[in-house]
Amino acid sequence: MKAFPIVPTARTAWLAALAAPLALVIAAAAPGAWVIAPAVGVALLVLALLDGALAGRMTDWRLHAPADAEVGEPLTVAVLAEIAGRAARAPVEVALAVDPRLDPSGGAQFAAPFDPATGTWHGTAEVTPSRRGTAPIERVWLRWTGPLGLGARQVSHELGRTIRIWPDLAPVRSPELQTFLRDAQFGLIARRIRGEGTQFEALSEYEPGMDRRRIDWKASARHTRLYARENESERNNQIVFAFDCGQAMCEPVGGLPRIDRAVTAALTASYVALKGGDRVALFGFARRPELSTPFVGDSRNFHRLQRAAAGLDYHAEEPNFTLALATLSARLQRRSLIVLFSDFTDPTGAELMIESVGRLVDRHLVLFVTMEDEDLAAMSAAEPETLDALATAVTADTLLRQRALVLQRLRQMGVDIIEAPWDRIGYRLIDRYLEIKRAEAIG
């Protein structure tokens, strides 16, 4: 702990500043009375020292902060202070030096008001993590004034506190998704789903309304009554969520980088896939492959995917699709569903991406996921009132046309496309995964 001596407050500085012109007037009107000015200054200084002495001495302090948080979700940091001999009950001023992941300004300031019930000063600040990773809280300053507000004391503490910022799993915990998983009609509940798929499960007596194509004619002939085959839904599929961690995916959308929105959507879909009996792996790349996890086949191991996704870094560089997707393809020994999260800003980079994705389509089912560029759409749709606004609208419209052309080329190659706003991308991905699963298109 580093303690500071009594220091003047802003109120003291303002009084001194206001007294300066008055001293000049006195000196001009009555030169013999010039001694009044320094006397007033000394009196003000003495008052500040006495006021600071009455501010009291800090006997204890505590900082409470969670060890873990999720990106985009607010977290609360609390400070509690005990001050002996303080005559005033004014709030204690608190300042924190934090990692930019917690606050872009690198700091947080708040007041800790007096709590009569406990006789302590207690205050909280709410910060919202904007990036994943480990965010340290480096230092805390506490400052409290005397009863006149002229003098103050201040202490500074070095902190070794860190907060681990994880991907946002709020959609996974949402009641809507939990209800969704319990609904039998989607084929993703704990029991086996019969009636669809290609894997034979059992025979049951045919009932009106069943699909006639499911009738087993040989078994029906042996039993002299109609029997239908019940097939188990396809399981144990391999699904790879591949993340472009390059420059375009680091651009913010809805207040967070696109890569973080993609991670949240992928983990939500991963949870559904694990519940459905499929196996999931994560793959991340920028200039070179950055992350490659083994396949996880049990929802109880979902935390492994969460921990791996937290390690996806941000790279202000163009991704190397050729190297990354070739590495991914060499790793996969059987047909898989590859969900690629990416974005593009220039036709040259998009051309390399199209060429690399085309090599995957021959062996795997590829689903390309991108988020709608709401800013470009707004600029393109805005009514131009000036020449600059017109040029902006034309440029935005050109970029949107290039984007649509790239997506159309991917569709023509056989790549499935999901393009949606960031807040709907996760559930759109789940819907498409279920459609692919019901169609038995992966195996």
Summary of the structure (lengths in Angstrom):
residues: 443
radius of gyration: 32.4
end to end distance: 62.9
largest distance: 129.1
contacts: 1393
relative contact order: 0.09
helix: 39%
strand: 31%
